[in-house]
């Protein structure tokens, strides 16, 4: 009923009167909402009450056009006590930057909010939707907001719903013109759905993720990728000083896509891995290309981390399905399977391999000491089974075929491409798709 009540009452409590709060209130007013406004920053609150907010400096920062639409003050009730925010509102939007505590006297704004919400939700008969708009450290909301409320016997999804729409815009124009899709998350499925429906109602484009951690990781990662791309092009400028890198970077950042990036055990093949090597070898100053060199190290360590896990947990036999880097193609360049098999064999783990695009002689020449196995039968005789290539023959494993070989001794299945995610394994067999969030290689 929470979303129904929000849209029926058309009342929203907005915490924070800075850029996030001001632009959020504009959006709410455009959708017919009445607003109860508050800020923990007393100076900013006084300025807003006196009509001195936003000032010229703030407008210049918040707007590329040096112009901000006016709020309809008749539909805003500005309060000096947070108590007023809880009386009639089914919606609380936290528009206070999460990093304000770095320069504020407040040790941590999230902790301060959790204390306020604990005090007033305990007395409230309303079960509101609380939405955070500013991202910080992943896990922070749950650790310092949800847990504090739980200590006061106020439980998320029972006494209130918790969602997040993390703002990624840096100007009024970007926000109003919907230049950015904003990541949303929820503490539970219902909160996630309500958050999405609410912001769809407000005309804001969203990227629906899962829990709050995913949304915070997403928004931080967007910024981190942009930062790394900037560092990368700066290093290329040092590595290739005679190249017009300004012109090249304008084209590069416009045309590069990330759709080809794959979450896997490790990258092989000529397209990505050798391209890194080519850039280093062709540079006049290769010592400056530290990001590319670090990528090479990370790529190898990603592969070996699975080998270390297998050895650490005492598995004695591993079957690897697929040696070629790409499905249905014979590309053996820097194959992660070869690297992993060599590492396991050197550590006294029995390794058997299967690849329909490689002959028995080729496999034995590439990986000395490895055995050849057939698929599917004998492959499941190994304790660990790794699907390293997405060959069509592996994709066609049926549930019936799997059921017929349940008596084999495979206890761990590592699926590089998720091609067996639809299959049901017995209780003794742990299935892991790369990046599924259910497998910790460090343990």
Secondary structure as GFF3:
##gff-version 3
##sequence-region A 1 443
A	DSSP	alpha_helix	2	9	.	.	.	ID=ss1
A	DSSP	beta_strand	11	15	.	.	.	ID=ss2
A	DSSP	alpha_helix	19	30	.	.	.	ID=ss3
A	DSSP	beta_strand	34	38	.	.	.	ID=ss4
A	DSSP	alpha_helix	42	49	.	.	.	ID=ss5
A	DSSP	alpha_helix	56	62	.	.	.	ID=ss6
A	DSSP	three_ten_helix	73	75	.	.	.	ID=ss7
A	DSSP	beta_strand	76	78	.	.	.	ID=ss8
A	DSSP	three_ten_helix	82	86	.	.	.	ID=ss9
A	DSSP	beta_strand	91	94	.	.	.	ID=ss10
A	DSSP	three_ten_helix	100	102	.	.	.	ID=ss11
A	DSSP	alpha_helix	109	121	.	.	.	ID=ss12
A	DSSP	beta_strand	129	132	.	.	.	ID=ss13
A	DSSP	alpha_helix	140	141	.	.	.	ID=ss14
A	DSSP	pi_helix	142	146	.	.	.	ID=ss15
A	DSSP	alpha_helix	147	151	.	.	.	ID=ss16
A	DSSP	beta_strand	161	165	.	.	.	ID=ss17
A	DSSP	alpha_helix	172	176	.	.	.	ID=ss18
A	DSSP	beta_strand	182	186	.	.	.	ID=ss19
A	DSSP	alpha_helix	189	201	.	.	.	ID=ss20
A	DSSP	beta_strand	206	208	.	.	.	ID=ss21
A	DSSP	alpha_helix	212	239	.	.	.	ID=ss22
A	DSSP	alpha_helix	245	255	.	.	.	ID=ss23
A	DSSP	pi_helix	270	274	.	.	.	ID=ss24
A	DSSP	alpha_helix	275	282	.	.	.	ID=ss25
A	DSSP	three_ten_helix	286	288	.	.	.	ID=ss26
A	DSSP	alpha_helix	290	312	.	.	.	ID=ss27
A	DSSP	beta_strand	317	321	.	.	.	ID=ss28
A	DSSP	alpha_helix	336	346	.	.	.	ID=ss29
A	DSSP	beta_strand	350	354	.	.	.	ID=ss30
A	DSSP	alpha_helix	360	366	.	.	.	ID=ss31
A	DSSP	beta_strand	371	372	.	.	.	ID=ss32
A	DSSP	three_ten_helix	378	381	.	.	.	ID=ss33
A	DSSP	beta_strand	384	387	.	.	.	ID=ss34
A	DSSP	alpha_helix	392	395	.	.	.	ID=ss35
A	DSSP	alpha_helix	399	404	.	.	.	ID=ss36
A	DSSP	beta_strand	412	415	.	.	.	ID=ss37
A	DSSP	beta_strand	430	433	.	.	.	ID=ss38
###
